[in-house]
Amino acid sequence: MSQIAFLFPGQGSQATGMGKALADTYPAAKAVFEEADDALGFSISRLCFEGPDDQLKLTANTQPALLTVSVAAWRVLKELGYRPAYVAGHSLGEFSALVAAGSLSFANAVRLVRHRGQYMQEAVPAGVGAMAAILRMPLEKLDGVLKEAAQGEIVSAANFNSPDQVVIAGHTGAVNRAVELAKAAGAKRTVILPVSAPFHCALMEPAQLRLKVDLDAIEFADLEIPLVNNWRAEIIRTGAEARQGLFHQVPGSVLWLNIMRNLIGAGVERYVEIGAGAVLCGLLKNIDATRRSARFGEPADLEKVRELLA
């Protein structure tokens, strides 16, 4: 029987209304939203269900909101008896994956990512940093583009998402220069991303140091399900490795392409993206179109998940 992996999305997948149908349909999902509200001391559930969009898009709100939706959806699948061989999460999604793996309690996770979002937002003043997606540029040209663009500023690869998609982050001027150099180097398309901070680059080191205090104060159990982490795209199984990975991923690149290649190499043929959106299903098609996937973020998705996992 082919192996199964559960994948958990990160920031960018949020949308007003997410999770409401889950909470209305499944008591297990509703309980997760209630637990999040209690842990945070305000109604993250109302923000997920009703918005407003401008508040949901604030990083300090987006991160706990997405985590809550992912964990709510995962709890539904868990109650139905589905268990993966592996888990992985894109950036923020690694917290969701660690909850599913039994390493991190949900209450601790939702408070951690609330702080993580605040620290990231406060690390760089508005306008100082930027992020951009570079599409279909030969990866061997990336280092040269970034080196030439820096000019004493910071610009680096934030996400290696697929063979055709790299996201860069750093100082706004350096990112803009890198975009123009990437076009000259053969990139088919470049997109400046509408983000509030330059994630996964050295500008996030102040946030990393602040988060360390919180990470060190939290208990991480050994994992019941192995996880492939963002930091090194390695399979981890211990609580110490989980804590270390969450610390290093803040300014480090998200090695999603290598994560997926390692899961494929481990024999995983079927993937379920759990939470809001379907970004990771789309990336998988670009990485290996022979692998089967489905998303689960709404009750209507369950039939396709059942077909996939049958």
Secondary structure, 3 states (H helix, E strand, C coil): CCEEEEEECCCCCCCCCCCHHHHHHCHHHHHHHHHHHHHHCCCHHHHHHHCCHHHHCCHHHHHHHHHHHHHHHHHHHHHCCCCCCEEEECCCHHHHHHHHCCCCCHHHHHHHHHHHHHHHHHHCCCCCEEEEEEECCCHHHHHHHHHHHHCCCCEEEEEEEECCEEEEEEEHHHHHHHHHHHHHCCCCEEEECCCCCCCCCHHHHHHHHHHHHHHHCCCCCCCCCCEECCCCCCEECCHHHHHHHHHHCCCCCECHHHHHHHHHHCCEEEEEEECCCCHHHHHHHHHCCCCEEEEECCHHHHHHHHHHHC
